[in-house]
């Protein structure tokens, strides 16, 4: 495999379908049965970005049963930058006859002959300075010995390539205005508001409960200048007052708490 040539080819892909096909073919050469990509920044939402090649039946079951709300793989993926495997994910103990949601996810996956999986997480900051997380989970349908050998021989290569692939997915999704993902819609909307750094500063300090005088003291400008920046920000995002401006800026991801 020419790694540099493969990465260069990934960089030229401009659709989700093309990215899906190239990754499915690539990981198939390593022995994986399929994969799923998840934008886990706001995975509690029903419209979060999810696609892959694990099969329509599994994807339908995963979404219908809201497995994304209890999947321990997602929780681990948010906390680490390192690749990990499903069997390393700690699961809650079963208490009597009642199964936890996390156990139900893993038991359901075995019904589809997903014996294990390799997960590559990615954490990044977008062009607005907002933090996002995503992951690619690749399903293994053969024996554990083959899985161990594959990881030892090819794990680092897969991690390297998947980092580029994941970033390309994010870039393509952000550029595709037809996508329904709430994350992407908010990103595109926010890009229309050209707030200056000072305008974001005064909104951010207001969101933290600071008065105009507090903000002036923190930033080192006059009260009048703080008020001028706040009014400019309110006009740009069409807010009726300062409270409305702060709430709207937080919703759009223009500022963080």
DRENDO-1510 file (C-alpha; in Angstrom, 1 decimal, always signed):
<recs>
REC; n; res; u; v; w
REC; 1; UNK; +0.0; +0.0; +0.0 .
REC; 2; UNK; +1.3; +3.5; -0.9 .
REC; 3; UNK; +0.1; +5.4; +2.1 .
REC; 4; UNK; +0.9; +8.9; +0.8 .
REC; 5; UNK; -0.9; +8.1; -2.5 .
REC; 6; UNK; -4.0; +6.8; -0.6 .
REC; 7; UNK; -4.1; +9.9; +1.6 .
REC; 8; UNK; -3.8; +12.2; -1.4 .
REC; 9; UNK; -6.7; +10.4; -3.1 .
REC; 10; UNK; -8.8; +10.7; +0.1 .
REC; 11; UNK; -8.2; +14.5; +0.0 .
REC; 12; UNK; -9.8; +14.7; -3.4 .
REC; 13; UNK; -13.1; +13.0; -2.5 .
REC; 14; UNK; -16.1; +15.4; -2.3 .
REC; 15; UNK; -19.1; +13.2; -1.3 .
REC; 16; UNK; -20.1; +11.1; +1.6 .
REC; 17; UNK; -20.7; +8.2; -0.7 .
REC; 18; UNK; -17.2; +8.3; -2.2 .
REC; 19; UNK; -15.7; +8.5; +1.3 .
REC; 20; UNK; -17.8; +5.6; +2.4 .
REC; 21; UNK; -16.8; +3.4; -0.5 .
REC; 22; UNK; -13.1; +4.1; -0.3 .
REC; 23; UNK; -13.0; +3.4; +3.4 .
REC; 24; UNK; -15.1; +0.2; +3.1 .
REC; 25; UNK; -12.8; -1.2; +0.5 .
REC; 26; UNK; -9.7; -0.2; +2.4 .
REC; 27; UNK; -10.7; -1.8; +5.7 .
REC; 28; UNK; -12.0; -4.8; +3.9 .
REC; 29; UNK; -8.4; -5.5; +2.9 .
REC; 30; UNK; -7.5; -5.6; +6.5 .
REC; 31; UNK; -10.3; -8.0; +7.4 .
REC; 32; UNK; -13.0; -5.7; +8.7 .
REC; 33; UNK; -16.7; -6.3; +7.7 .
REC; 34; UNK; -17.8; -2.7; +7.8 .
REC; 35; UNK; -17.7; +0.6; +9.7 .
REC; 36; UNK; -19.8; +3.3; +11.0 .
REC; 37; UNK; -19.0; +7.0; +11.4 .
REC; 38; UNK; -20.6; +9.1; +14.1 .
REC; 39; UNK; -20.4; +12.8; +14.9 .
REC; 40; UNK; -20.5; +12.4; +18.7 .
REC; 41; UNK; -20.4; +16.1; +19.6 .
REC; 42; UNK; -24.1; +16.0; +20.3 .
REC; 43; UNK; -24.9; +12.3; +20.0 .
REC; 44; UNK; -28.0; +12.8; +22.3 .
REC; 45; UNK; -29.8; +14.4; +19.3 .
REC; 46; UNK; -31.8; +12.2; +17.0 .
REC; 47; UNK; -30.4; +13.9; +13.9 .
REC; 48; UNK; -26.7; +13.5; +14.6 .
REC; 49; UNK; -24.5; +12.5; +11.7 .
REC; 50; UNK; -24.3; +8.7; +11.3 .
REC; 51; UNK; -23.4; +6.6; +8.3 .
REC; 52; UNK; -21.4; +3.6; +7.3 .
REC; 53; UNK; -21.4; +0.1; +5.9 .
REC; 54; UNK; -22.6; -2.1; +8.8 .
REC; 55; UNK; -25.8; -2.8; +7.1 .
REC; 56; UNK; -29.3; -1.3; +7.0 .
REC; 57; UNK; -30.7; -3.7; +9.6 .
REC; 58; UNK; -28.1; -2.9; +12.2 .
REC; 59; UNK; -28.2; +0.8; +11.6 .
REC; 60; UNK; -32.0; +0.8; +11.9 .
REC; 61; UNK; -31.8; -1.1; +15.2 .
REC; 62; UNK; -29.1; +1.1; +16.5 .
REC; 63; UNK; -31.1; +4.3; +15.8 .
REC; 64; UNK; -34.6; +2.9; +16.5 .
REC; 65; UNK; -33.5; +1.8; +20.0 .
REC; 66; UNK; -31.5; +5.0; +20.7 .
REC; 67; UNK; -28.4; +2.9; +21.4 .
REC; 68; UNK; -26.4; +6.1; +20.9 .
REC; 69; UNK; -27.7; +7.3; +24.3 .
REC; 70; UNK; -26.2; +4.4; +26.2 .
REC; 71; UNK; -23.4; +3.1; +24.0 .
REC; 72; UNK; -20.2; +3.0; +26.1 .
REC; 73; UNK; -18.1; +3.2; +23.0 .
REC; 74; UNK; -19.3; +6.7; +22.4 .
REC; 75; UNK; -18.6; +7.7; +26.0 .
REC; 76; UNK; -15.0; +6.4; +25.8 .
REC; 77; UNK; -14.6; +8.0; +22.4 .
REC; 78; UNK; -15.3; +11.4; +23.9 .
REC; 79; UNK; -12.6; +11.0; +26.5 .
REC; 80; UNK; -9.6; +9.7; +24.6 .
REC; 81; UNK; -7.5; +10.5; +21.6 .
REC; 82; UNK; -6.1; +7.0; +21.3 .
REC; 83; UNK; -7.6; +4.1; +19.3 .
REC; 84; UNK; -9.3; +1.4; +21.3 .
REC; 85; UNK; -11.2; -1.8; +20.8 .
REC; 86; UNK; -14.7; -2.8; +21.9 .
REC; 87; UNK; -13.6; -5.5; +24.2 .
REC; 88; UNK; -11.5; -3.0; +26.3 .
REC; 89; UNK; -14.6; -0.9; +27.0 .
REC; 90; UNK; -15.7; -1.4; +30.6 .
REC; 91; UNK; -19.4; -2.4; +30.9 .
REC; 92; UNK; -21.7; -2.3; +34.0 .
REC; 93; UNK; -22.3; -5.6; +35.7 .
REC; 94; UNK; -25.6; -7.2; +35.1 .
REC; 95; UNK; -27.9; -7.1; +38.1 .
REC; 96; UNK; -30.4; -9.9; +38.2 .
REC; 97; UNK; -32.5; -10.2; +35.1 .
REC; 98; UNK; -32.3; -6.5; +34.2 .
REC; 99; UNK; -29.8; -5.5; +31.5 .
REC; 100; UNK; -28.3; -2.1; +31.3 .
REC; 101; UNK; -28.6; -0.2; +28.0 .
REC; 102; UNK; -24.8; -0.6; +27.5 .
REC; 103; UNK; -25.1; -4.4; +27.7 .
REC; 104; UNK; -28.0; -4.4; +25.3 .
REC; 105; UNK; -25.9; -2.6; +22.7 .
REC; 106; UNK; -23.1; -5.2; +22.9 .
REC; 107; UNK; -25.5; -8.1; +23.0 .
REC; 108; UNK; -27.3; -6.8; +19.9 .
REC; 109; UNK; -24.1; -6.3; +18.0 .
REC; 110; UNK; -23.2; -10.0; +18.6 .
REC; 111; UNK; -26.5; -11.0; +16.9 .
REC; 112; UNK; -25.0; -9.4; +13.8 .
REC; 113; UNK; -21.7; -11.3; +14.2 .
REC; 114; UNK; -19.8; -8.2; +15.2 .
REC; 115; UNK; -17.3; -10.0; +17.5 .
REC; 116; UNK; -15.1; -7.0; +18.2 .
REC; 117; UNK; -14.3; -3.6; +16.7 .
REC; 118; UNK; -11.6; -1.0; +16.4 .
REC; 119; UNK; -12.5; +2.6; +17.2 .
REC; 120; UNK; -10.6; +5.7; +16.0 .
REC; 121; UNK; -11.6; +8.9; +17.7 .
REC; 122; UNK; -11.1; +12.4; +16.5 .
REC; 123; UNK; -11.4; +15.7; +18.4 .
REC; 124; UNK; -11.1; +19.0; +16.6 .
REC; 125; UNK; -11.9; +22.7; +16.6 .
REC; 126; UNK; -13.9; +24.1; +13.7 .
REC; 127; UNK; -13.5; +27.4; +11.9 .
REC; 128; UNK; -15.6; +29.1; +14.5 .
REC; 129; UNK; -13.5; +27.9; +17.4 .
REC; 130; UNK; -16.0; +25.3; +18.6 .
REC; 131; UNK; -15.0; +21.9; +19.9 .
REC; 132; UNK; -16.3; +18.7; +18.2 .
REC; 133; UNK; -15.8; +15.0; +18.5 .
REC; 134; UNK; -16.3; +12.2; +16.0 .
REC; 135; UNK; -15.3; +8.6; +15.7 .
REC; 136; UNK; -15.1; +5.7; +13.2 .
REC; 137; UNK; -15.9; +2.3; +14.6 .
REC; 138; UNK; -14.8; -0.7; +12.4 .
REC; 139; UNK; -16.5; -4.1; +12.9 .
REC; 140; UNK; -14.5; -7.3; +13.1 .
REC; 141; UNK; -16.4; -10.5; +12.2 .
REC; 142; UNK; -13.6; -13.1; +12.4 .
REC; 143; UNK; -11.7; -14.7; +15.3 .
REC; 144; UNK; -9.9; -13.0; +18.1 .
REC; 145; UNK; -6.5; -14.3; +17.1 .
REC; 146; UNK; -6.8; -12.8; +13.6 .
REC; 147; UNK; -8.0; -9.5; +15.2 .
REC; 148; UNK; -4.9; -9.4; +17.5 .
REC; 149; UNK; -2.6; -10.1; +14.7 .
REC; 150; UNK; -4.2; -7.4; +12.5 .
REC; 151; UNK; -3.8; -4.8; +15.2 .
REC; 152; UNK; -0.2; -5.6; +15.8 .
REC; 153; UNK; +0.7; -5.5; +12.1 .
REC; 154; UNK; -1.6; -2.7; +10.8 .
REC; 155; UNK; -3.1; -0.8; +13.8 .
REC; 156; UNK; -0.8; +2.2; +13.5 .
REC; 157; UNK; -1.3; +2.5; +9.8 .
REC; 158; UNK; -5.1; +2.4; +10.1 .
REC; 159; UNK; -4.9; +5.1; +12.8 .
REC; 160; UNK; -2.8; +7.3; +10.6 .
REC; 161; UNK; -5.1; +6.9; +7.5 .
REC; 162; UNK; -8.3; +7.2; +9.5 .
REC; 163; UNK; -7.3; +10.5; +11.0 .
REC; 164; UNK; -7.1; +12.0; +7.5 .
REC; 165; UNK; -10.3; +10.2; +6.4 .
REC; 166; UNK; -12.3; +11.5; +9.4 .
REC; 167; UNK; -11.1; +15.0; +8.9 .
REC; 168; UNK; -12.1; +14.8; +5.2 .
REC; 169; UNK; -15.6; +13.7; +6.2 .
REC; 170; UNK; -16.0; +16.7; +8.5 .
REC; 171; UNK; -14.8; +19.0; +5.7 .
REC; 172; UNK; -17.2; +17.5; +3.1 .
REC; 173; UNK; -20.1; +17.5; +5.5 .
REC; 174; UNK; -19.5; +21.2; +6.4 .
REC; 175; UNK; -19.4; +22.2; +2.8 .
REC; 176; UNK; -22.6; +20.3; +1.8 .
REC; 177; UNK; -25.5; +22.6; +2.4 .
REC; 178; UNK; -28.0; +19.9; +1.7 .
REC; 179; UNK; -27.3; +17.9; +4.9 .
REC; 180; UNK; -29.9; +17.9; +7.7 .
REC; 181; UNK; -27.4; +17.7; +10.6 .
REC; 182; UNK; -28.1; +20.3; +13.2 .
REC; 183; UNK; -24.4; +20.7; +13.9 .
REC; 184; UNK; -23.7; +21.6; +10.3 .
REC; 185; UNK; -26.7; +23.8; +9.9 .
REC; 186; UNK; -25.7; +25.9; +13.0 .
REC; 187; UNK; -22.1; +26.1; +11.7 .
REC; 188; UNK; -23.2; +27.4; +8.3 .
REC; 189; UNK; -25.6; +29.9; +10.0 .
REC; 190; UNK; -23.0; +31.1; +12.4 .
REC; 191; UNK; -20.5; +31.7; +9.6 .
REC; 192; UNK; -22.9; +34.4; +8.3 .
REC; 193; UNK; -22.4; +36.5; +11.5 .
REC; 194; UNK; -19.0; +38.2; +11.2 .
REC; 195; UNK; -18.4; +39.0; +14.8 .
REC; 196; UNK; -15.2; +40.6; +15.7 .
REC; 197; UNK; -13.0; +39.2; +18.6 .
REC; 198; UNK; -14.1; +42.1; +20.8 .
REC; 199; UNK; -17.8; +41.5; +20.1 .
REC; 200; UNK; -17.4; +37.9; +21.0 .
REC; 201; UNK; -15.5; +38.9; +24.1 .
REC; 202; UNK; -18.2; +41.1; +25.5 .
REC; 203; UNK; -20.9; +38.5; +24.7 .
REC; 204; UNK; -18.8; +35.8; +26.4 .
REC; 205; UNK; -18.3; +37.8; +29.6 .
REC; 206; UNK; -22.0; +38.7; +29.7 .
REC; 207; UNK; -22.8; +35.0; +29.4 .
REC; 208; UNK; -20.6; +34.5; +32.5 .
REC; 209; UNK; -22.7; +37.0; +34.4 .
REC; 210; UNK; -20.4; +40.0; +34.2 .
REC; 211; UNK; -21.7; +43.5; +34.1 .
REC; 212; UNK; -20.6; +46.1; +31.6 .
REC; 213; UNK; -18.2; +47.6; +34.2 .
REC; 214; UNK; -16.8; +44.1; +35.0 .
REC; 215; UNK; -16.2; +43.5; +31.3 .
REC; 216; UNK; -14.6; +46.8; +30.8 .
REC; 217; UNK; -12.2; +46.1; +33.7 .
REC; 218; UNK; -11.4; +42.6; +32.5 .
REC; 219; UNK; -10.7; +43.6; +28.9 .
REC; 220; UNK; -9.2; +46.9; +29.7 .
REC; 221; UNK; -11.5; +49.2; +27.7 .
REC; 222; UNK; -14.1; +51.8; +28.7 .
REC; 223; UNK; -17.7; +51.2; +29.6 .
REC; 224; UNK; -18.8; +53.1; +26.4 .
REC; 225; UNK; -16.6; +50.8; +24.2 .
REC; 226; UNK; -18.1; +47.7; +25.8 .
REC; 227; UNK; -21.6; +49.0; +25.1 .
REC; 228; UNK; -20.6; +49.9; +21.5 .
REC; 229; UNK; -19.3; +46.3; +20.9 .
REC; 230; UNK; -22.4; +44.8; +22.5 .
REC; 231; UNK; -24.8; +46.9; +20.3 .
REC; 232; UNK; -22.8; +45.9; +17.2 .
REC; 233; UNK; -23.1; +42.2; +18.1 .
REC; 234; UNK; -26.8; +42.6; +18.8 .
REC; 235; UNK; -27.3; +44.2; +15.4 .
REC; 236; UNK; -25.3; +41.5; +13.6 .
REC; 237; UNK; -27.2; +38.5; +15.1 .
REC; 238; UNK; -30.6; +40.3; +15.2 .
REC; 239; UNK; -31.1; +40.2; +18.9 .
REC; 240; UNK; -33.6; +42.4; +20.7 .
REC; 241; UNK; -31.6; +42.9; +23.9 .
REC; 242; UNK; -28.4; +41.7; +25.6 .
REC; 243; UNK; -30.0; +38.6; +27.2 .
REC; 244; UNK; -31.4; +37.6; +23.8 .
REC; 245; UNK; -28.0; +38.2; +22.2 .
REC; 246; UNK; -26.2; +36.0; +24.7 .
REC; 247; UNK; -28.7; +33.2; +24.4 .
REC; 248; UNK; -28.6; +33.3; +20.6 .
REC; 249; UNK; -24.8; +33.4; +20.5 .
REC; 250; UNK; -24.6; +30.4; +22.8 .
REC; 251; UNK; -27.1; +28.5; +20.7 .
REC; 252; UNK; -25.2; +29.2; +17.5 .
REC; 253; UNK; -21.9; +28.3; +19.0 .
REC; 254; UNK; -20.5; +31.8; +18.5 .
REC; 255; UNK; -19.3; +31.8; +22.1 .
REC; 256; UNK; -18.7; +29.2; +24.8 .
REC; 257; UNK; -19.2; +29.3; +28.6 .
</recs>
